[in-house]
Amino acid sequence: KNYPKNVPMRLSLATILAFAALSAANGFVPVALTRRNLACRVSDEEVEVDPVDGEEGGEDVEVAPAAVEESPPAASTSPFADALGAQPPLGFFDPLNLLEDADQERFDRLRTVELKHGRVSMLAIVGHCTTTAGVRLPGDIDLHGTSFASIGTGLKHIGDVPALGWAQIFLLAGLMEFFVMTPREDSGMKSEFVGDFRNSVDLGWDDFSAEEKECKRAIELNNGRAAMMGILALMVHEMLNNDPYVINSLLGFPVAFN
């Protein structure tokens, strides 16, 4: 069949949006729903019942305990199947078996990487939208007069960033990685969980209840997953036809990009 030219683009867009929507929506599922239901256990002791009154010579009647069907085993036998982020509808999702035979240390390492990538991706989405809107820092990015305003948006203009600009980017990333985005036992505020990088700066986190904290952590985790899909989609559509904001184009409000 001969489909219109924009059908493949719409199909790819629908697929990306579906995954992003699932990931983002998962963060707002009540945390209580993310825990596996425990199988009901019935005591093996017999149930004692008073004898039934009847005719003379009637015998006492004992009622046997009702048979209870055991719950089916859980779909996953991983010790991390109940970890934060294993939420409906996907539940515990590890198609590459990265957690197979993993211990707690490996899980914490992978969760730290996932959180950092999610946070960077959320910043990337905001930065992409901001620079596409034409917002730039004032002044120059290097000592040779290369202004921030002269650098375009997207992958096409990566080469426009001078060497000193890249040096500043990597220096800032290194400082954040080694001195800010890292747990510290001696910072005066011990990390409560993997990804807790407050480093003695509390903006109200301690005012939340335990349930609110877990809910907000789940929201951050899944918003980061959606952002990773989102920035990937922006880059893919930019390389396909220089139209990363394809949703706007489909709705009749195209964005002038580069």
N, C-alpha and C positions, 0 to 999 in steps of 0.2 A: 504494500500500500504506500501511496505517496502522501506523507504527512506534511503539514506546513512546516516551514523552516524553524519556527519558534517552539515547536512541540518538544524536542529534546531539552531545550533550555527550561521549559516549564516543568518537565518531568524531573530534571535535576534539582530545580528550585523546590518543588514539592517534597522531594526526598529530604533535602537539607532542612527545610522548615519543619518537617515531621520529627526528625531527630532532635532538632533544637527545641521544639515545643515540648517534647517528652522530657527532655533533660531539665528545662527551666521549670516546667510544671511540677516535677517531682519534688522540688525544693519546698513546695507549699503543702505537701501531704503531711497531715499530722504525724508526728514522730511515733506516736503510739501504734500507728498502723504499720510501722516498718518492722516490728518485732514478730518473730514466728510465734504462732499459737502453740502453747504447750499441750501435750497430750494429757487427757484426763486419766487419772489413776484412781482405781477403786480398790479399797482395802480387801484383802483376801479373807478377812474374818467373816464368818457366817452372820447373817442378820437374825437376831433373836426376835421371835414374835410370840406374843401371849397365846396360849392355847385357845382354840375356838370352842365355844360352848356348843354342845349338841346333845344328841340323845344319850341315854345311858350307855356306858361302855365306849363312848366316843373317844378317839385318840387325839392327842395333841398334833397340831399341824405345824410343820416348819417350812418356811418359805426360803427357797434357795436364792442366793444373790443373782440378780439379773446379769446376763452376759453382756459385756460391753465390748464393742468392736474397737480394736486399737486404731489410732490415727495412722494414716499412711506416713511413711518416712519422709523427711524433708527432701526437697529437690536437690539441695546441695549439702555435702558433708563437710564443707570447708569450715574451719573454726571462725572464719571472718564473715560468714553468711549473714550475721546479724549486725555487722559493723555499720556505722553511720554512712549513709549514701546508698545502702542496699534497700531501695524503696520501690513501691509499686510504680509502674507496671512491670519494669524489668527485673526488679529484685536484685539478687546477687548476680552481677554480670561480669564474667571473666572469660571471654571467648578465647583469649590467648594463653590461658592457664598460667598467668604470671604469679598467681598465689599458690600454685600447686606445691605442696610440701614446704610452704613458706612459714617462717616463724614470725613472732611479733615484731622483731627488729626489721625484717624485710618489709612487712606490711607498713610499718611506720615510715620507712624510707619512701616507699611508693606513694603513700598518702601525702607526704611532704612535697614530693615532686608534683603530684597532681594539683595540690593546692597552689603551689607557686606558679605553675603553668596557667591555671585558671585565673589567678590574679593578674598575671601579665597579659593574658588575653582580654580580660575586661578592660584593662588600661589601653590595650591596642585598639579595641572597638571604639572607645571614647576618643582616643587620639585620631583615629581614621575619620570619624564623623566631624571632629573639630577642625582638622586641617582641610577637609573637603569643603567645609563652610567658609574657608578663607581666613580663619583665625591663625595668626602667627605671633611668635614672640618678637618684641622690638629688638633692633640692633643687629649685630653680625654674629655669625657662628664661628668665625675664625679671625685671624689677624690680617687676612688679605682682602677684607671687605665683602666677603660672601654673606649676604643678609639672609635671615631666616625666611623672609618673604620671597626670596628668589628660588627657593626649593619647593618643587611640586609635591603632590600627594601620591602615595602608592608605590608599588614595586618599580614602576617605570622610572622613577626619579631617585632611586637609591644611589645611583652613581653621581648625583648632584651634591651629595653630602661630602664635604672635604675631609681630608685625613684628620685634621684637628677636631672636627665635629664627631667623627667616629671615636676618637680617643676620649672625648668627653662622655659619650654614651657608655662606653665600656668601663670607664672609671666610675661613673655613677652606679652602674649595674654591679660592679665589684664591691663598692662600698656598701650597697644595700644587701648584697649576698652575705658578706662576711661580718658586718657590724650591726645590721638592722634586722633583716629577715632570718634571724637565727635564734633558737632558744638559748636563754642564759639562766643558769642556776644562781648566779651571783648578782643578778640585776635588781634585787630587792622585790621582785615579783615573779615567783616561780611559775613556769609555764604549766597551765592546767591540762593541756591536750596538745596533740600534734598540730602544728600550725599556729600555735599561740605565740605570736612574736611582738607582744605589746612592749616588752623591755621597759618596765616601770612606768609606762604611759597608759593610764586607764581613762577612757572617755565615757565611762558609764557602764562598762560591761558587768561589773560586780553588782549592779543594781538589778540585773535580770535574775529570774528564778532559774532553777536547773532545767526545767522544761523549755523555757524561752531560749536559753543558751543553746540547747541541743537543736531546737528548731532553726535558729539563725545560722548555726553552723551548717545544717543541711541545706538551707537556702543558698549560702555562699558557695558550698561545694557544687551544687547543681547549676547555679548561675555561671560558675567558672567553666563547667562542662559545656554549657550552651555557648559561652563566649569563645571557647576553643573552636567549636563548630562554626560559629559566626565569622570569626576572622579568617578562617580557612575558606569559607564561602566567598567572602569579599575578595580574597586574593585569586581564587579560581575564576570568578566571573570577570575580574579585571583582566586576567590573561586571556580569557576567551574572546571577549569583544569590547574590552575597556569600559564595561558598564557594571561596576560592583554593586550599585544600588538598583539591581534589576527589579526589585519589588516596586520601587517608585515608577519605573518605566512601564511595568505591567498595569499599574493603576492610573497611568496617564499623567504622572508628575515626574518626568525624567530629571535626573540630577546632572548638571554640567560637571563632568569629571575630567580634569586635565584638558 
